[in-house]
Amino acid sequence: MHEISVLHSAVELAEATARENGVDRLSYITLEVGELSGYLPVFFEKYYPVVIENRPMFDGCRLNLLTARGEALCLDCNAIYHVLSCRGVCPKCSSRFKKILGGQEFILKEIGFE
Ligand SMILES: [Zn+2]
C-alpha cells in the first residue's frame, strides 16, 4: 500500500513544521487528496492511527481529509468536465484528448494546534 508511505511523509513533515514553530502538540492535520492522485482516502483513515503511534506530538490529533476534484479541459472543444463521472471522455464532444487541470495532488494542507 503506497498510501502508508506518503502518509508517513506527511506526518513527518507536520512534525518537523510544528517543531520549527515551537509547537509540541498538534490538534489536527489536514490532507488534500486529489481524486486522480491514485490514493484512496479510506486507507489514510485506516493507517493514520498506526503511523502516529509513538509520536506524542500527535496524541489526540485529528486527521481531516479533503478531496480535490479531478477536472479536465477538453482539447477539442474546450469544455471543462469532471473526469471520474465522465470516465475520462468529454461529455460534449466525446473526445479523450484532454489536459488535467486538477485532482492529482497530495498535499499536507494545514496543521493545527492550540
Ligand atoms: Zn470536448
Boltz pocket constraint, residues with backbone or C-beta under 6 A from the ligand:
constraints:
  - pocket:
      binder: B
      contacts: [[A, 74], [A, 75], [A, 76], [A, 77], [A, 78], [A, 79], [A, 90], [A, 91], [A, 92], [A, 93], [A, 94], [A, 95]]
      max_distance: 6.0
